[in-house]
Amino acid sequence: MKRSALLLLFLVSILVAHAADVLLEFKTYNFDGWVYTQSGVEINNNNISQDNINLYGDYALISPEITAPNVKSITVNVVGRTNGYEESEYNNTLGKVYVQLINDKDSVLQEVKHTFTTKVRDRNFEVDFEITDIADEPFKLRLACWDANIESRFSVRKVFMTVKEYNLSGVVGDVNNDGVVTSADVTSLYDFLLTGDASSALNGDVNGDGSITSTDVTEVYNILLGVSLK
């Protein structure tokens, strides 16, 4: 295979590996499938950029359904704004954000309540979920401020759900953690050796020597050829 073709393969693999780390995204120009429950208001580029996706009362922001196979835990990063923080009626406690994982019947699977402690306009906070038990079932992310009043509401601008920790398959040679050993694992090792991005080589230390090197590539080839590891 020509060098240019190999380089293209590497670049494609890198992009796929990077995308696999981001499970959900909500931001300007990227909100397909998300639902905003405020009656009569559709999500659009302008109201996201202007921080007008308000959460209070019955208003909530709900993601599309996703699954997260082989994922043990996730991090949800929320970027937004506390509205009315300069008003005398503003209350941090009322403005707390409920970050929930829900199923297709809207039942809450897990929930974290993020309470603000200071009166700051622009916000960026993270919450973590352990999702091993629900990783193979469809679920959605819901953000709401059920207790907020108008003065204490929070508005969402961006949401990123990313993988924090993987459930490693335990299969020797399964570099990309998909449960089987294939040529894709060789590609994942080459990705790591080229870029240093560990997300493409979750089980990359195939021979157990504490580092990921070209020797691990050889070990995966041996597995594919049916040669037992020593």
Secondary structure, 3 states (H helix, E strand, C coil): CCHHHHHHHHHHHHHHHHHHHEEEEEECCECCCCEECCCCCCCCHHHHHCCCEEECCCCEEECCCECCCCEEEEEEEEEEEECCCCCCCCCCCCCCEEEEEECCCCCEEEEEEECCCCCCCEEEEEEEEECHHHCCCCEEEEEECCCCCCCCCEEEEEEEEEEEEECCCCCCCCCCCCCCCCHHHHHHHHHHHHHCCHHHCCCCCCCCCCCCCHHHHHHHHHHHHCCCCC
